[in-house]
Amino acid sequence: MTSYADIMFTDAVRAEQASIGSAGKYDARYNAKQDEPLSEREQEFLTSRTTLYIASVNSDGWPYIQHRGGPLGFLKVLDPFTIGFADYLGNRQLITKGNLAGDDRVSLFAMDYARKARLKLQGHARMQNAEDAPDLVAQLETEGQGRVQRVMTIRIAAWDWNCPQFITPRFDTAEMTALVGPEISRLETRNVELEAQLADLRDQLRNTK
C-alpha cells in the first residue's frame, strides 16, 4: 500500500495544482500516510455503512459507478487492508465483474450523509462466484438477504478522509428514529398525562352537578 497522493496525484494533476498554487500543499500529510492500514476509526466507519459507491473502468476506458447497499454491517473488514461484501441477485448486467476481469483497480466512496463524512478508498478488487469461494461466503453473507451469488473483496491500496463541504445531510429511517424518537416518546408520555388530567376534570365537573 502507498499513499493516496502517490496514486491520485499524477503529473497532470500536479500541473493543475501548480496552476492554482496548491502544489505541495498536501505533501507532509500524505508522506505520513505511507502504507497505512485501516485504523479502528476507519474500520468502524466502514462496518457501520449501509451504502457504498464503487467505480471501475471498462476495456474501452469508460468509467462506471456501481452502488452497493445493504443493512447495517453488510460491508465487512476482513483485515486492516481488506474489506468485502456479499453480492446478491440483481439486474444481472455484471458490468463491474466484467470490468474487473480487465483491470482490478477500483475507487470507492463510503458515505455518512447524516454526519457529512466521506471516506475515499483506492484498491484492487476481486469478484468471485459464490460456489468458488464458500469460505468467503460464510464470512461475508448477511442474514436475511437471500442466497449469495458472488463475493467481492477489495485489497486497500490507499485511503483518505474527504472534506465535508457541500455534503447535504440526509437521514435514513433508523437515523431519523434516533433523532426524533426521544421527542416522540416525550410527547406520547405528555399526551397520556394530559388525557388523565382531562379525565379528572370531567369527573370533577360531573360531581359538581
N, C-alpha and C positions, 0 to 999 in steps of 0.2 A: 504494500500500500504506500502511496505517496501523498503529497498534499493536494488540496483542491485546486490551488493555483497552478501547480505543475501540470494538471490535466486540462484545466479550463482556460488558462491564460496563454493562449497560443501567441505566436509572433504578431498575427493580425489583431488579436485582442489587445495586446500590449501597445501596439501602434495607436489604436483608438484611445486607450487610456492616456497615452502620452499627449495626444492631441487636445485633451481637456485638462491636463495637469494632474491626473490621478495615478500616473505610473509610479510604481514603487510604494504606493500608499499602504498596500496590504502585505508587503514582503515580510516584515517582522512577525506579523500574525500567522501567516501560513508557514513560515520557516519553522515555527514552534509546533506545527501540527503534522510533522512528517511521520508517516506510518502510524497514525493514531487510531487505535481501536475505538469501538463504540463504548463510551463510558456508561455508568449506571444511568445517568440522566438521559442519554440518547436511547438506551435500551428501554427504559420505562416509557419514554415518549412514543417510540415505535409500537410497542405492545399495547398501548392504550389508544391507538388509532382505529378508526372504522373506515377510513378511506385512504387510497394511495394512487398516485399517478405515475405511470411508467412510460418512458419514452425509449423507442428503439428506432433503428434506421433500416430501410429495406435495401435490396441489392441495387436499386436504381438511385439510391441516395436520398429518398424521400423519408422524412421523419414521421413517426406515428406515435400517438399518445394513447395509452390504454388506461382506463380507470379500473381499479380493483377495490372492492369493499367487502365488508362483512361485519359480523357482530364484534364487539369488543374482544380483542385477543386473537382475531383471525390471523394477524401478522405476528410471526414468532421470531425470536432471536435464538439461533442455534449455537452461536458462539460470538465472541466480541467482534468478529469480522464477517459474520454470515447471518443473513435473515432469510426467511422463507414463508411461503403460504401455500395452502392447497387451492387448486383450481377446480371449479365445478362446471356443470353443464351450462354453456352459454349459447351464443349465436353460431358457434362452430365455424367462424371465419379463420381463426388461428393465425391472425396476422403477426402478432408478437412472436409466436412459436416459430413461424416461418422466417421472420427477420433474424431471430437468434441463431438459426442454422447457418447464416452467413456472417453474422457479426454479433458476438455475445455481449457487447457493451451496451449498458443502459444508463439512463438518468432518471432519478426518482424525486418526487416531491411528496413528503409526508406532511399533511396539513392539520393544524388545530385552529379552525376558524374562530372558535369561541374566545381563545386566548391570543389570537393573532400571532401564532407561531408557525414557522415553516422550517423543516429540516430537509436540506438538499443532499442527495447521495449520488455518487457515481459507482458503478460496479460492473461485474461480469456475471451475467445471468445464465441459468440453465433451466430449461423446462423439460420434464420427463413425464412420460405416460405413467399412470398410477401402477399398472401391473409390472412396470420395470423398476419401481422403487418402493417396495412395500414398507421398508423401514422408515423412509421419509414420510410416507402416507400416515403411518402411525404417529409420527412426531408433529405433523402439520395439519392434520384434519381437524375440523371444528364440528363439535357435536350439533346435530340438528340441521346441518347444511346439505345433507344428501350424500350421494355417492361421489367420492373424489375421482375426477377424470385425469388430472395432471397435478404435478407439484412443481413449484418454481423455487429455486434457491438463488440467492444473489450474494456473491462474494464482494464485500465493500472495498472499493479502491480508495475512496476519499469521501469526506462529508463536510458539511458546513451549515451553520445556522444562518438563515436569511433575515434581512431586515423586515420588521413587521409593518412598515409603512405601506399604506394602500391595501392592506388585507381587510376586507369588510367582515366584521364579526357575524357569524352565523351559528345557530344553535340547533342541534338535533333534539329529538323528543326527550331523551334521557337528560340532556343538559338543561333543557327548558324546565323539566320536572324538578331538577336540583335547584334551579334558580327560583322558581315560583312556588314550589311545593311547600316550604315552610310558611309562606304568606297565606296560601290557600288553607293550610291546616289551622292557622291562627284565625282566619275569617270563619271557618267552619265551627271552631270552638266558640267564637264570639256569637255566631248565629244561634247556636244551641242555648247559650246563656240568655240571649235576648228573648228567645222564644219562651224560655222558662219564666223570665220576668213578666212577659206579656200574659202568660197563663195565670200567674199570681195576681196581676192587676185585674184580670177578668173575674177571678174568684172573689176578689175584694169588692168589685162592683156589684156582683150578684148578691153578696152578703149584706150590702147596704140597702138593698131594695126592700 
